[in-house]
Amino acid sequence: MARPQSPRGQGRRRVIDAAVELFAEHGVSGTSLQMIADHLGVTKAAVYYQFHAKEDIVLA
Protein backbone atom coordinates (compact mmCIF):
# COMPACT_ATOMS: atom_id res chain seq x y z
CA MET A 1 0.00 0.00 0.00
CA ALA A 2 1.36 3.42 -0.94
CA ARG A 3 2.05 6.02 1.71
CA PRO A 4 -0.26 9.02 1.67
CA GLN A 5 1.46 12.01 0.17
CA SER A 6 2.24 14.99 2.35
CA PRO A 7 0.83 18.36 1.41
CA ARG A 8 3.32 20.30 -0.68
CA GLY A 9 5.74 22.25 1.46
CA GLN A 10 5.17 20.27 4.66
CA GLY A 11 8.67 18.78 4.48
CA ARG A 12 10.21 22.22 4.12
CA ARG A 13 8.15 23.48 7.07
CA ARG A 14 9.34 20.57 9.25
CA VAL A 15 12.97 21.33 8.38
CA ILE A 16 12.51 25.03 9.13
CA ASP A 17 10.79 24.32 12.45
CA ALA A 18 13.53 21.92 13.53
CA ALA A 19 16.24 24.33 12.40
CA VAL A 20 14.73 27.25 14.31
CA GLU A 21 14.60 25.15 17.46
CA LEU A 22 18.23 24.06 17.06
CA PHE A 23 19.39 27.55 16.07
CA ALA A 24 17.88 28.88 19.29
CA GLU A 25 19.70 26.24 21.31
CA HIS A 26 23.07 26.08 19.52
CA GLY A 27 23.19 29.18 17.32
CA VAL A 28 23.27 29.10 13.54
CA SER A 29 26.99 28.42 13.34
CA GLY A 30 26.70 25.69 15.99
CA THR A 31 23.96 23.85 14.12
CA SER A 32 24.81 21.49 11.28
CA LEU A 33 22.57 19.99 8.64
CA GLN A 34 23.33 16.62 10.22
CA MET A 35 22.00 17.89 13.55
CA ILE A 36 18.81 19.03 11.83
CA ALA A 37 18.46 15.66 10.11
CA ASP A 38 19.04 13.80 13.38
CA HIS A 39 16.46 15.96 15.13
CA LEU A 40 13.92 15.07 12.44
CA GLY A 41 14.90 11.41 12.30
CA VAL A 42 15.76 11.59 8.61
CA THR A 43 18.93 11.40 6.55
CA LYS A 44 21.01 14.44 5.72
CA ALA A 45 20.12 13.78 2.08
CA ALA A 46 16.45 14.31 2.96
CA VAL A 47 17.31 17.74 4.36
CA TYR A 48 19.39 18.54 1.27
CA TYR A 49 16.39 17.56 -0.86
CA GLN A 50 14.44 20.42 0.75
CA PHE A 51 17.31 22.94 1.06
CA HIS A 52 20.66 23.02 -0.70
CA ALA A 53 22.52 24.67 2.17
CA LYS A 54 22.04 25.78 5.75
CA GLU A 55 22.03 29.38 4.54
CA ASP A 56 18.92 28.59 2.49
CA ILE A 57 17.16 27.49 5.68
CA VAL A 58 18.22 30.67 7.46
CA LEU A 59 16.81 32.77 4.62
CA ALA A 60 13.55 30.79 4.38
C-alpha positions as CSV (number, residue, x, y, z in Angstrom):
1,M,0.0,0.0,0.0
2,A,1.4,3.4,-0.9
3,R,2.1,6.0,1.7
4,P,-0.3,9.0,1.7
5,Q,1.5,12.0,0.2
6,S,2.2,15.0,2.3
7,P,0.8,18.4,1.4
8,R,3.3,20.3,-0.7
9,G,5.7,22.2,1.5
10,Q,5.2,20.3,4.7
11,G,8.7,18.8,4.5
12,R,10.2,22.2,4.1
13,R,8.2,23.5,7.1
14,R,9.3,20.6,9.3
15,V,13.0,21.3,8.4
16,I,12.5,25.0,9.1
17,D,10.8,24.3,12.4
18,A,13.5,21.9,13.5
19,A,16.2,24.3,12.4
20,V,14.7,27.2,14.3
21,E,14.6,25.1,17.5
22,L,18.2,24.1,17.1
23,F,19.4,27.6,16.1
24,A,17.9,28.9,19.3
25,E,19.7,26.2,21.3
26,H,23.1,26.1,19.5
27,G,23.2,29.2,17.3
28,V,23.3,29.1,13.5
29,S,27.0,28.4,13.3
30,G,26.7,25.7,16.0
31,T,24.0,23.8,14.1
32,S,24.8,21.5,11.3
33,L,22.6,20.0,8.6
34,Q,23.3,16.6,10.2
35,M,22.0,17.9,13.5
36,I,18.8,19.0,11.8
37,A,18.5,15.7,10.1
38,D,19.0,13.8,13.4
39,H,16.5,16.0,15.1
40,L,13.9,15.1,12.4
41,G,14.9,11.4,12.3
42,V,15.8,11.6,8.6
43,T,18.9,11.4,6.5
44,K,21.0,14.4,5.7
45,A,20.1,13.8,2.1
46,A,16.4,14.3,3.0
47,V,17.3,17.7,4.4
48,Y,19.4,18.5,1.3
49,Y,16.4,17.6,-0.9
50,Q,14.4,20.4,0.7
51,F,17.3,22.9,1.1
52,H,20.7,23.0,-0.7
53,A,22.5,24.7,2.2
54,K,22.0,25.8,5.8
55,E,22.0,29.4,4.5
56,D,18.9,28.6,2.5
57,I,17.2,27.5,5.7
58,V,18.2,30.7,7.5
59,L,16.8,32.8,4.6
60,A,13.5,30.8,4.4
